């Protein structure tokens, strides 16, 4: 599907973009892959990696700017929406800015994609969008709802929208693993709460889920990959084995445990071998055989959260992953 196509990724200089771009170039050989983002320095640094590849283009712009989006989307077939204000405390203390990017930016992209005749759009979401307890999660839930509704909003246009949702991206910039590694020479690591757990996913798994969404989507689906959980105390033990743990308390907007699918979505959620699919309640789409596509409806009170997960990553498994990926951790 993506072979010889024109693809654009918003926020493409982030951790996801740095993994999506080389993997997609190698597997699908797209005609054009456009990196759309607002940070010229990150674009300049990333462009050096692809200086000899005419398929990779760079376009300075902000998702808050609908006109600029429209220009960038000229001739584009597929879009991945990765741009977002993501750091939970940053969103709590800068709420207007978070809403402008995560909500208004989503609205701009939906409109521009429909107007430009983009075929399919996959928006990246987060476990924090399920039963949100912070502004970042609330804006991403709103964004998810906007992209789902975009399938009916598009009217007679052929543009289709879907969402992928996943948890803590292992080793990405600003995440807990590189943070703990930066304190490796200390004898003490800050732990918010000894009970805290998180979902763990690699960037490569995130890219695979996006590829699958493009292949499978009819429109309006939320794809949730089955991934392991870890307690934060075990993450700390894996990263810096000899350090003691200083309990510092939960930051503003943080949860003890993250949730990908809540019980309110259970009546519309279907299970597959390695992922779940939440279908829209609107327009009776959750009963559509084409969207269900062989899935099995989950139990009525089903939830998928990091503390009730049946799959847990061990400290030795995380240590092996860190050893294998050490050079890239925190770099992209």
N, C-alpha and C positions, 0 to 999 in steps of 0.2 A: 504493500500500500504506500509506504513512504519512499519507495525507490523512484528516483528521478523526479521527485516532487520538490516544491518550494516550502520550506518550514521556517517559522519564526518562533523564537522563545523570548518571552518578556522576562526581565531580570536574569538574562542569560549569562551574566558574569559571576553569578553565585555558585554555590557548591554543586547544585543540581546541574546547572548548565555546563560546568567544567567536566562533568561525567557524561552527560547526555550527548554533548557535541562529538567527542571522539568515538563513542560507541555507535552513534547513529551514522556517522560518516563511514565507519568501517562496515557496518551491517547493511545499510540501505543505499549508500551512495546517492544522496539527494542532489538534485540539480543546484539548489541554493539553500543555505542554512543561515538565517539572519539572527544576529545577537542584538536584541533591543534592550537597552538599559540607559540609566541616566548618569553613570559614573564614568567619566572619560578616562580616568587613570586606570581603572579596572579593565576597560575596553582596550586601552593601549597595551597593557601587560598581556592580556589574553590574545590580542591580535598577533603578537610576536610568535605565539605558538603555532599560528596558522598562516605565516607570512607567504608561504609558497602554495597555498591551497585556495584557488579561486572560488571554490564553493562556499567558503565562509565569509560572510559580510557582517559589517558592524554598523549599527544605526543608533545614534544618540537620541534618546527620547524618554519621556516619562509617561506612565499609564494614566496619569492625571490629565494629560494633554490629548484630547480626542482627535484633534486635527492632525497631530503628529503621528498618532497611531494609524489613522486612516492612510496617510502617506506611506508609512512603513509596510502596511498590509497589502499594498498594490501587487497583485499577482501571486499572493501567498495562498497555499493550499491547506496547510495544517499549522495550528498554533498550540504551543504549550505555555500556559500562564504560570510563571514561577515568581513574578515580582510581588513583593509583599513587605510590609513592616512586620517583623517576626519576633523580635525580642520582647518577652512578656513585660518586664519592668519598663522598658522604653515605651511600650504602648500605654501602660498604666499612667505614665507621667506626661505623655504627649498624645492624648486621645484624639484631638482634632486631626493631627497628622496621620495617625493610624487609620482613621475613617476615610480620609481623603484618598489614601493609597489603596486600601483593601476593599473598600465598598465602592467609592466613586470610580476608582480605577477599573474595577470589575465591570461596572455599568458601561464605562467608555469602551472597554474592549469588546463587550457583547455587541453593542451598537455598531462599532467599527467593523467587526468580523461579519456581521449580517450584511452591512452596506457594501462591503468589499467582496462578498461571495466566497468567503473562506469555507472550506468543506467541513472540517471538524476541528473542534477545540477541546483540549483537555486541560483543566485547571487543577493545580496542585493545592491540596488542603492539608489538614493537620488533625491529629487526635484531639487537639484542644477545641475543635469546632463541635464536638459531641458533648452536649450538656455543658456549655462553656461556663467557666468561673472567672474569666478575665476578659478584658476588652479585645485582645488579640483573637481569642477563641470566638468571641461574639461577632467580630467583624468577618472572620472566616466562615462562620455558620451563615451569616448574611450573604457572603460571596457565593457559597455553595448553593444557597436557595436561588440566587440570581442566575447562576449558570444553568441550573435545572430548569427554571422558568423560561430561560432563553430559548428552549426548544419549542415552546408554544408562541413565544414573543416573536420568533422569526417568521411566523406566518407561512407564506408560500415560498419563502427562501429555503435553500437546501442546507444551510448551516446547522450543524448539530453540536451539542455541548455535553460533556461529561466531566466527572470529578474523580480524582484519585486521592485517597486519604491514607497517611501513614504517620508513624511516630518519630522518636528521636533518631536523627540520621547520624550514624556512627562516624565520628571523626571529622564532621563538617565544621567549618569556621564558627567559632563562638559556642560550640557545644561542650558537653561536660568532659569528654575524654581529652581533648587538647587542653582544656582548663586544668584538669588534674595533672596532666603531663607537665604543664608549665610550673607546677608546684612540686615536682618530683624531688627536688633537692631540699625540700622542707620536711620537717618531721611530723607535720600536722596537715590534714586536709579538712576543709569546711564541708559539713554535711547538713543539709537543711532539716531532715527528719529521718530517723532510722527506719521508719516504716515505708518511706517513699519508694515507688517502683515506676519504671518507664518501659515502653515498647522500644525495641532496638531493630533498626533496619539499615542495610548498607545502601550507598548511593546506587550501586549497580542493580540492586533489587528494585529500587524506586524507578529507575529507567525501564526495567523490564515491565513493571506494572503500567507505565505510561504507554509503552508499545502495545501491550495487550489491550488497553482501553481503546486505542485507535482501531484495532482490528475487530473488537467485539461490540463496540457501542452502537446503539440505535439512537440514543439521546436521552439524557436525564439520569444516567446511572451514577452511583458513587461506588467506586471500587476500593476495597479494603483488603490489603494483603495480610495473610496469616504470618505473623512474625513473633519471635520470642520476647519475653520480658526479662528484666533484671531489677533487683533492688539496688538503689544507689550505693548502699554500703558495700555491695559485692562489686560494683563498678570501681569504686575507690580501691578496694582490696586488689582487684585485678591490675589496675593502672599503677598504683604505688603500694606494693604489698606490705612494706614495713611501717607505713605512716599510721599515726593515731588519728582519730576522727573527732573533730570539734563540732558539736551540734549548734548551728547558728540560727535555726528557725526558718520557716517557709517565707519566701519573698512575696511581695504583693502580687496577687493574682495567681499564684501557684496552687496546684492541686497535689494531694498526697499520691493519687493514682490517676493515670490518664485513661480515657475511654475512647474507643473508636466507634462503637455502635451502642446506642442506648436502647433500653427496653421499649421506648416509644417508637423506635424504628423496626422492631422485631417483626411486626405483621407484614413488612414490606422487604424483608431481608432474606436473601437466598445464599446457600452455601455451595461452594465448589471445592475442588481438591486442594487448592492452595490460596484461595481468597474468598471473600464475601462480596456480595453485590447488593447495595441498598437501592431499591427502585422507588421512583416518585409515587407519592400517594395521589397526586393530581391527575386528572384525566383517566383514572383507572389504569395508568401505565404499569402499576405493580402486578397486574394480572395478565399482562401482555405476554403470550408464549414466546414471541420473538426476543423480547428483552430477558425473559427468564432463562431461555436457552439451556434447559437441562438442569438448572439449579434446584436445590432442595430447600423448601421453606424452613427457617429455623424455628425453634420452640417459641411459644408466645411470650415468655418472659426473658428471652435471650438477651444477654449483654456481652460485649467484648471489651474488657478492660484489662489494664496491665496487672492488676492484682488477682483476677480470676482466670488468667490465661493458663492453658494446659501445657504450654511450651515455654520453657525457661532456658536462658543461656547461662552456662556455667562460667566461673571465673577463668578456668583453664581455656575454654573456647574463646573468651574475649582476649585473653593474653596471646593466644595463637593468632587471632585476627590483628591485634596491635603489632605483633612482630612482623607479620606479612605486609602490613600497610603503613608502617611507621613513617616512612619518608613523606607520605601524602597527608598525614593527619594534621588538621588545622591549616593546611596550605590552600585548600580550595573550599 
